Amino acid sequence: MPAFLRFIVLGACGFLLAACEKKENKRAAVAPIAGPVSEPPSVPAEPRFDPVVVHRGQILHEKVLAKTSDAKLDVWGSGFPSAKACLWIPEDDWNAFSVEDREAIITYLKAQVPDIRRNPDRYTNIPSSAPVYSRIRSNIANMRDDSYIIFTMVLEGDGRWIQKRTAAESK
């Protein structure tokens, strides 16, 4: 496109944009808002948890992690819209926990869901070049507040941890 035509086209676009802005400004001045306007939150409100219970659950999780690094925080079922925050805990440890300890671990796990949703890339466990990456990332980012699952695991003779059973799960 010759330079003079580009100048004319760009000038006309600039003129139209300026005219539209003036028109928008006039409309805003003519039609004032009749009272305060509150924007609806773009993200659902995060559930609040007792920080003492969450901290207790975190300490318990760290004790389990000190024994085995396989007890890490993860996401289960990320290939599906019903993805859940997940912890793997050795069955002996889970069985040794009191009811209060188990509730603290569950509360700690529930409290991690907002952070998991905000940072789904940490939990995809696949390369970003994988064809399903965007779907998995989206499933993690859109997890429900109460999506969690805890599995117990046992150490096999060859030194591998295998899933034993579901210890706790959201409905």
GIHU-V456031 format. One record per backbone hydrogen bond with DSSP energy under -1.0 kcal/mol. NH is the residue of the N-H (numbers start at 1). CO is the residue of the C=O. If there is no record, write none. Layout:
{{NH | CO} {NH | CO}}
//
This chain:
{{6 | 2} {7 | 3} {8 | 4} {9 | 5} {10 | 6} {11 | 7} {12 | 8} {13 | 9} {14 | 10} {15 | 11} {16 | 12} {17 | 13} {18 | 14} {19 | 15} {20 | 16} {21 | 17} {22 | 18} {23 | 19} {24 | 20} {25 | 21} {26 | 22} {27 | 23} {28 | 24} {29 | 25} {30 | 26} {31 | 27} {35 | 33} {54 | 50} {55 | 51} {56 | 52} {57 | 53} {58 | 54} {59 | 55} {60 | 56} {61 | 57} {62 | 58} {63 | 59} {64 | 60} {65 | 61} {66 | 62} {68 | 64} {71 | 68} {74 | 86} {76 | 84} {80 | 77} {83 | 80} {84 | 76} {85 | 147} {86 | 74} {87 | 149} {89 | 151} {91 | 153} {94 | 90} {95 | 91} {96 | 92} {97 | 93} {102 | 98} {103 | 99} {104 | 100} {105 | 101} {106 | 102} {107 | 103} {108 | 104} {109 | 105} {110 | 106} {111 | 107} {112 | 109} {113 | 110} {116 | 112} {117 | 113} {118 | 114} {119 | 115} {122 | 119} {123 | 120} {130 | 127} {133 | 130} {136 | 132} {137 | 133} {138 | 134} {139 | 135} {140 | 136} {141 | 137} {142 | 138} {143 | 140} {147 | 144} {149 | 85} {150 | 168} {151 | 87} {152 | 165} {153 | 89} {154 | 162} {156 | 160} {159 | 156} {162 | 154} {164 | 152} {167 | 150} {168 | 150} {170 | 148}}
//
